[in-house]
Amino acid sequence: MGAPLRTDLSAAETAARAFLDALGLDTTASGVRNTPGRMVRAYHDLFTPNSFELTTFPNDEGYDELVVAKSIPVRSVCEHHLLPFSGVAHVGYLPGERVLGLSKLARIVEFYARRPQVQERLTKQIADCLTLKLGPKGVGVVIEAEHSCMSMRGIRAIGSTTVTSALSGSLRNDPRSRQEFFTLTGV
């Protein structure tokens, strides 16, 4: 999954230097001189997803219970302030004809998180990807994250978390399956 981003790191560094200058920082000072380049490399790293092959396997055993990966680290950048948010994602599905390589659940989370985001969209993108690529009987995604745009500025609500969920198929429509997913994820 994934196509490389088209980037111009030199132009980004020039823009970063102008940005810092406009904020009144002395970009000629020894401690700040290389900051524009470091900024650009940091954001480039944050915004560049790693490509991977979405490996699925036939569900030959007919496994029909939930598969859940809990507490997958999630790190992204708020598209409104370009400040980081981080937390955990809980991702699960009820298999259909195919099952997914377990590491791919974490890779899907990482793939969609590696771009300026809002948590609501990120949650839905992960669920939609699993639904489209795997064809399961149901998908559940819950993300719990702290947003530095809320904890470090504005209201300064340090320690508060935002919880989003996206459910499809039987995890949305069957109350027992829905409850089992939430119980297994600890939400």
N, C-alpha and C positions, 0 to 999 in steps of 0.2 A: 504494500500500500504506500502511496505517496509519490509525489513528484517534487524534485528539488525546487527551492525558491530561487527566483532571479534576484540577485542582490548586487549592489554596488557599494562595497564596504568603504571605499575611498570617499565617495560622495557622502555616505552616512557619517564618516568621521568628521568631515568638514562641517556638516550640519550640526553634529553633536558639539563641536567646538564653538560654533556660533550660538547655539542654544545656551551653553554654559556661560559664554561671554555676556549674552543678553540678560542672564540672571545675576550678573555682577561678580561672577567668580573670575579670579585671575588665572587664566589658563596658561600663563607663562611661569607661574610659581612651580617650584620643583616637585611638590607633591601632587600637583594637578596637571602638569604638562602632558602626561600620558593618559590622563583620564578619558578624553574623548575616544581614543582607540580602545581602551578597556571597556567603556560603555558599549561601543559598537559590537565588540566581540561577545560581550555578555548578552546583549539583546539578540544578536544573531543566533547564539546558542539557544536562548529561550524560545525563539521563533522557528527553529529548524527541526521538524520531526525526523526521526530515524525511519527509514523505509524498512518494511518487513513483508514477508509472505504470510498471508493469513491461512495457516495450516488447519484443515479440517480432516476428519476421519469418519468412515462409515460407522454408524451406531449399530454394529453387528450384534451386540448383546441386548439391544432393545432397552437400554437404560432409560428410565422414565421418571427419575427423581431429579430434584434441583441440583445443579452444579453452581457453587457460589465461591467466588474469590473475595475474601474480606480484607479490608484495610490496605488496599493498593494505594501507595503514595501518589498523590496528585499535586502537581505544581503548575500553575499557569500565571498569566498576566491579565489583569483586568483591562479590557479594551477601552474603558472610559478614562482611566488615569495612568495606564501603563505601569501600575504597581502590582506586585505579586500577590497571589492568593495561593494557599496551600492547605492540604488536609488529606482525607482518605476517600477512596471510592470503594463501594461494595457492588460487585457486578455478578449477576447470576442469570441462568437460563434453564429452561426445561427442554431437554434435547428432543429433536425430531429425528430425522433420518441420519443426521450427522452430529458429531461432537467436535469440539474445538480443542486444539492444543492449549493446555492450561496457561502457559506463559503468554499466549496471545490476548488473554483478557487484560493483562497489565499493559501489553504493547498497544492495544486499542486505546486505553485510557491515556497513555503517554502521547500517542500520535495526535489525538484531538486537543490535548492540553497544550501542545507546543505551538500556540498561536495566540494572539490577543483574543480574549474570550469573555463571555459572561457565563456564569456557572449554570444557568438554566439551559443555555444552548449546548454547552459541553455535555451535560447529563443526557440530553435528548440525542445528540450526535452518537454517543457511545451506544445507546439503546437501538437507534436506527441502524447503525452499522451491523450490530449483531443480528438484528432481525433480517436485514437484507442479505447478508453474506452467509448466514447459517441456517435460516429457515426454521427456527426453534418453535416450540409450542407456546413459549412465553419468555419474556425478557424483563429483568428488573435491574435498575441502576439507582443507587443512592450515593450522593456526594455530600460530605460534610467538610466545610472549608472555612478558614479564617481569612478574611480579606484585609490586606494592609491599607487599602484605600478607606476602610472603615475604622481600623484600629490605630493607624498612625496619623491620620488627619481627620478633619471634620469632627465627628462625634467622639472619636478616640475610644471606641468600645473594645478595649483590649480583652481578648479571650472569647469574644462572642463568635459563634459559628453560624454559618448559613447552611441549611440542609435542603437539597433538591432531590426529587425522585422522578423517574420515568419508568412506567410499567406498560407492558403490552401483552397481548394474548391472554393466556390463562392466568398470568400473574396480575393482570388488571381485572379480569372478569370473574375469576373464581375466588371468592372470599377466603377459602381455606388455603389455597396456594399463595395468595397474597400475604396472608398472615404468617404462613411458614417462611416465606422469603424475609419478611421483616423480623421475624424471630431469629432466624439464622444470622442475619446481618447485625442484630443487636440494636436495631433502630426502633 
